[in-house]
């Protein structure tokens, strides 16, 4: 659902339409460059930028879509949260320098009427520097939520582009502790903001509610996963678990990308339900008995800090994960104490851990969960980020600082 949608031709040299004027034009701009689509999966960028839209004019500039015979143009629409999504549409076959030039022209046309307004440039992908390096924002933020160079299909120049972005960024935020440790000596102002939680949204899953139509006929106990299904998932583990426990149903929610859907395990007790809207997730989770995070252990998962970890917990679901570093350190057992998340590496141990959490009384565990989650919120994360941005705007940290000297960890466990 969108408030407004416009398709606008913008050949080189033309002026793209101005932004929606539903709010005061005196508000600063926050221009976000993202490798993720706004309407793909509701995750870190959406949580933060919907909060930013309360006092900024937020533009979410996506990677281009290619259409046969298209004239370069922008598709602009405003989301119900007040974020303007800008999608460059380019002719199929346009590549290299020509595609970069087209995106730069579209960006310049979009920003021309906004000259003189305070602006934050917010990067999720270093590759956007190819067409945005000429911008001179008041503050540049690199919110590093993933090690994109380790993902399947990453451009060969990704690491070079990240070095360029780190050289011009005023602030670097990381989506987890492993990423923080990898970046903290590469920039003087690195702050760690791990996965947070919209607890009020997911806690509704603790209340019994009617089952969605495509889950209603799936027998219990139900073990569930939600998220993107890609090279980060250990599909062999999923298949082995389903084969070992045919009495359990494995409910898999999420879009399949970058891997062949035909290669996914297909057993009678594995149910691939596809992607669901964020608003629908609690209704599905309300019908699950436990969650699982069957992440592969490879370069693409080395630095991840899954947002779904606290979301499972807020829903009241015990969860078992493979030994992802940030999950183990932030949520797993420590110093002999039981963790909030069970950790298992191989099918036999994973099945045993799932059986354990299915059998375990939950009252005491839920009290520990709620104490921990009370320390986390996306509102708090955004407020802390805003504080750092305000400091940069005041010029308090623009003096040179030795690399690593001002690195901080925030919102940690």
C-alpha positions in Angstrom: 0.0 0.0 0.0 1.3 3.4 -0.9 0.0 7.0 -0.5 1.3 8.2 -3.8 2.9 6.7 -6.9 4.3 8.6 -9.9 6.3 7.4 -12.9 8.4 10.2 -14.4 10.6 10.3 -17.4 13.9 12.0 -16.7 16.3 12.0 -19.7 19.8 13.5 -19.0 19.5 17.2 -18.3 15.8 17.1 -17.3 14.4 17.8 -13.9 12.7 15.0 -12.0 9.5 15.9 -10.0 9.8 17.4 -6.5 9.3 15.3 -3.4 5.8 15.0 -1.9 5.1 18.1 0.2 2.9 16.5 2.9 5.3 17.8 5.5 7.3 20.9 6.2 10.0 21.6 3.6 12.1 23.0 6.5 12.8 19.4 7.7 16.2 18.0 6.8 16.6 15.4 4.1 17.8 11.9 4.9 18.8 10.3 1.6 19.3 6.5 1.9 21.0 4.4 -0.7 20.0 0.8 -0.3 20.8 -2.6 -2.0 17.5 -3.9 -0.5 14.0 -3.1 -1.7 11.7 -1.3 0.7 8.9 -3.8 0.0 11.2 -6.9 0.2 11.5 -7.8 3.9 10.8 -5.5 6.8 14.1 -5.3 8.6 16.8 -3.0 10.0 16.5 -0.2 7.3 12.7 -0.1 7.5 12.7 0.0 11.3 15.2 2.9 11.5 14.0 5.0 8.6 10.3 4.9 9.6 11.5 6.4 12.8 13.7 8.9 11.0 10.7 10.0 8.9 9.1 11.5 12.1 11.4 14.5 11.8 13.2 14.1 8.4 12.2 14.0 4.8 13.4 10.4 4.0 14.2 9.3 0.5 14.9 5.6 0.0 16.9 5.4 -3.2 16.9 1.8 -4.5 19.0 -0.1 -7.0 17.7 0.2 -10.6 15.2 -2.0 -12.3 15.7 -2.7 -15.9 12.9 -2.8 -18.5 13.0 -3.4 -22.2 12.9 -0.1 -24.2 12.5 2.0 -21.0 13.5 5.6 -20.9 15.5 6.4 -17.8 13.0 7.6 -15.2 12.1 7.4 -11.5 9.2 5.6 -9.9 8.4 7.6 -6.8 5.9 6.6 -4.2 5.3 7.5 -0.6 4.8 4.8 2.0 2.2 5.0 4.8 5.1 5.7 7.2 6.1 8.8 5.2 9.2 7.5 3.4 9.6 8.4 -0.3 10.8 5.4 -2.2 12.7 6.2 -5.4 13.2 3.4 -7.9 15.4 4.1 -11.0 13.9 2.4 -14.1 16.5 1.9 -16.8 16.5 0.4 -20.3 17.4 -3.3 -20.4 21.0 -3.7 -21.5 22.3 -0.4 -20.1 25.5 -1.2 -18.3 28.7 0.2 -16.9 29.4 3.9 -17.1 26.1 4.5 -19.0 24.0 3.0 -16.2 26.0 5.0 -13.6 25.5 8.2 -15.5 21.8 7.6 -15.8 21.4 7.0 -12.1 23.4 10.2 -11.4 21.2 12.2 -13.7 18.0 10.9 -12.0 19.4 11.6 -8.6 20.5 15.1 -9.5 17.1 15.8 -11.0 15.3 14.6 -7.9 17.5 16.7 -5.6 17.7 19.9 -7.6 14.6 21.4 -6.1 16.0 20.6 -2.6 19.2 22.6 -2.9 20.1 24.3 0.4 18.3 22.0 2.7 20.3 20.2 5.4 20.9 16.6 4.3 22.2 13.3 5.7 23.5 10.7 3.2 22.8 7.3 4.6 24.5 4.3 2.9 23.7 0.6 3.1 25.6 -0.2 0.0 29.0 1.3 -0.9 28.2 0.7 -4.5 26.0 3.8 -4.5 29.1 5.9 -4.5 29.5 5.1 -8.2 26.8 7.7 -8.9 26.6 9.6 -5.6 30.3 10.5 -4.9 29.7 14.1 -6.0 27.2 14.8 -3.2 28.2 17.0 -0.3 25.8 16.2 2.6 26.1 17.7 6.0 26.6 14.2 7.5 27.5 10.9 5.9 26.5 7.7 7.7 27.5 4.2 6.7 25.1 1.8 8.4 26.9 -1.5 7.8 24.3 -4.2 8.4 26.1 -7.0 6.5 29.5 -7.8 5.1 28.2 -7.5 1.5 31.5 -8.5 -0.1 31.0 -12.0 1.3 27.5 -12.4 -0.4 26.9 -14.4 -3.5 27.1 -12.2 -6.6 28.9 -9.3 -4.9 30.6 -7.0 -7.4 34.4 -7.5 -7.5 35.0 -3.8 -6.7 32.8 -4.0 -3.5 35.7 -3.8 -1.1 37.3 -0.9 -3.0 34.0 1.0 -2.8 33.7 0.3 0.9 37.2 1.7 1.5 36.1 4.9 -0.4 32.9 5.1 1.7 34.8 4.6 5.0 37.1 7.4 3.9 34.3 9.9 3.5 31.8 8.7 6.2 31.4 10.8 9.4 29.9 7.9 11.3 29.9 4.2 10.9 27.3 2.0 12.5 27.4 -1.8 12.5 24.6 -4.3 12.8 26.4 -6.6 15.3 29.5 -7.2 17.4 31.4 -9.2 14.8 31.0 -6.5 12.2 32.0 -3.9 14.8 35.2 -5.8 15.5 35.9 -6.0 11.7 35.4 -2.3 11.1 36.5 -0.6 14.4 40.1 -0.1 13.3 39.1 1.2 9.9 37.4 4.4 10.9 37.7 6.7 14.0 34.0 6.7 14.8 32.5 3.3 14.7 29.5 2.4 16.9 27.9 -1.0 17.3 24.1 -1.1 17.1 23.1 -4.8 17.1 19.7 -6.2 16.2 16.9 -4.6 18.1 13.2 -5.3 18.5 9.7 -3.9 18.1 8.5 -6.0 21.0 4.9 -4.7 21.0 4.5 -6.1 17.5 5.8 -9.6 18.1 4.5 -10.0 21.7 1.0 -10.3 20.1 2.0 -13.8 19.0 1.8 -14.9 22.6 -2.0 -14.6 22.4 -3.9 -17.4 20.7 -5.5 -16.3 17.4 -7.0 -17.8 14.3 -4.5 -19.6 12.1 -3.7 -18.2 8.6 -5.3 -20.3 5.9 -2.1 -21.7 4.5 -0.9 -22.8 8.0 -4.2 -24.0 9.5 -3.9 -27.6 8.1 -0.3 -28.1 9.1 -0.1 -30.5 12.0 1.8 -29.8 15.2 4.2 -29.5 16.7 5.3 -26.8 14.3 8.9 -25.6 14.1 9.2 -22.3 12.2 11.6 -20.1 10.4 11.0 -16.7 8.9 13.4 -14.6 6.8 15.2 -14.6 3.5 16.0 -18.0 2.1 19.4 -17.7 0.4 23.0 -19.0 0.6 23.0 -18.3 4.3 20.6 -21.2 5.0 21.9 -24.7 5.7 19.3 -26.5 3.5 21.0 -29.8 4.2 20.4 -29.3 7.9 16.7 -28.5 7.3 16.3 -31.6 5.2 18.1 -33.8 7.7 16.0 -32.5 10.6 12.8 -33.1 8.7 13.9 -36.6 7.8 14.9 -37.4 11.4 11.6 -36.0 12.9 8.7 -36.8 10.5 6.4 -36.2 13.5 7.4 -32.5 13.4 6.2 -29.9 10.8 8.8 -27.4 9.6 7.1 -24.1 8.5 9.4 -22.0 6.3 8.4 -18.4 5.6 10.3 -16.1 3.4 11.3 -15.3 -0.2 13.8 -17.5 -2.0 16.6 -15.5 -3.6 20.0 -16.3 -5.2 19.5 -20.1 -4.9 17.5 -22.5 -7.0 14.1 -23.2 -5.4 14.3 -26.7 -6.9 17.3 -27.4 -4.7 15.4 -26.9 -1.5 14.5 -30.1 0.5 11.1 -31.3 -0.4 9.7 -33.6 2.3 6.1 -34.0 3.3 6.7 -32.2 6.7 8.5 -29.2 5.2 6.1 -26.4 4.2 7.6 -23.6 2.1 4.9 -20.8 2.5 6.8 -18.0 0.7 7.1 -14.4 1.8 4.7 -12.8 4.2 4.1 -9.2 5.1 5.7 -7.9 8.4 2.2 -7.3 9.8 1.2 -10.9 9.2 4.2 -12.5 11.0 2.8 -12.6 14.6 -0.3 -14.5 13.4 2.0 -17.2 11.9 4.3 -17.3 14.9 1.3 -17.6 17.3 0.8 -21.1 15.8 4.4 -22.3 16.2 5.8 -24.4 19.1 9.4 -23.4 18.6 11.6 -21.5 16.2 14.9 -22.5 14.5 17.6 -20.6 12.7 19.4 -23.2 10.5 22.1 -20.8 9.3 25.0 -22.3 7.3 28.5 -21.6 8.6 30.2 -19.9 5.7 31.6 -16.5 4.7 28.2 -15.0 4.2 27.2 -15.8 7.8 30.5 -15.0 9.5 29.4 -11.5 10.6 25.6 -11.7 10.8 23.6 -10.7 13.8 20.1 -12.0 12.9 17.2 -9.5 13.7 14.9 -12.5 14.0 16.6 -13.7 17.2 14.9 -11.1 19.5 11.8 -11.3 17.4 11.4 -15.0 18.1 11.9 -14.4 21.8 9.4 -11.5 21.9 6.9 -13.8 20.3 7.4 -16.2 23.3 9.0 -18.9 21.1 12.0 -20.9 22.3 14.6 -21.0 19.5 17.5 -23.2 18.5 20.3 -21.8 16.2 23.4 -23.0 14.6 26.6 -21.5 16.3 26.6 -18.1 14.6 29.1 -16.0 16.5 26.9 -13.1 17.4 24.0 -15.4 18.4 26.3 -17.5 20.6 27.9 -14.5 22.3 24.8 -12.4 22.7 22.1 -15.0 23.3 23.7 -18.4 24.0 24.8 -20.0 27.3 27.4 -18.2 29.3 29.5 -19.1 32.4 27.5 -22.2 33.0 24.1 -20.4 32.8 21.5 -21.5 30.4 21.1 -19.1 27.4 18.0 -17.6 26.0 18.8 -19.4 22.7 19.9 -23.0 22.4 22.9 -23.7 20.2 23.5 -26.8 18.1 25.7 -27.6 15.2 24.6 -30.8 13.5 21.3 -32.6 12.9 21.3 -35.0 15.9 22.2 -32.3 18.4 19.8 -29.8 16.8 16.9 -32.3 17.0 17.8 -32.9 20.7 17.9 -29.2 21.4 14.6 -28.7 19.8 13.1 -31.5 21.8 14.5 -29.9 25.0 12.9 -26.5 24.3 9.6 -28.2 23.4 9.6 -30.0 26.7 10.9 -27.2 28.9 8.6 -25.2 31.1 8.5 -21.7 29.8 7.4 -19.4 32.7 10.9 -18.8 34.2 12.5 -18.7 30.7 10.0 -16.0 29.6 10.7 -13.9 32.6 14.4 -13.9 31.7 13.5 -13.1 28.0 11.3 -10.2 29.0 14.0 -8.7 31.3 16.5 -8.8 28.5 14.1 -7.5 25.8 13.2 -4.6 28.1 16.7 -3.2 27.4 16.2 -3.2 23.6 14.0 -1.2 21.2 14.3 0.3 17.8 13.2 3.6 19.3 16.2 3.5 21.6 18.5 2.6 18.8 17.4 5.4 16.6 17.5 7.9 19.5 21.2 6.9 20.1 22.0 7.2 16.4 20.3 10.6 16.3 22.5 11.7 19.2 25.7 10.8 17.3 24.4 12.5 14.2 23.6 15.7 16.2 27.2 15.7 17.6 28.6 15.6 14.1 26.3 18.4 13.0 27.5 20.5 15.8 31.1 19.9 14.6 32.2 18.4 17.9 33.9 15.4 16.3 35.2 16.8 13.0 38.7 17.3 14.3 41.0 14.5 13.4 41.0 11.5 15.8 43.4 8.6 15.6 41.8 5.6 13.9 40.2 3.4 16.6 40.5 6.0 19.3 36.8 6.9 19.4 35.2 3.6 18.5 32.3 2.7 20.8 29.9 -0.1 21.3 26.3 0.9 21.9 23.1 -1.0 22.5 25.1 -4.1 23.1 24.0 -7.1 25.3 
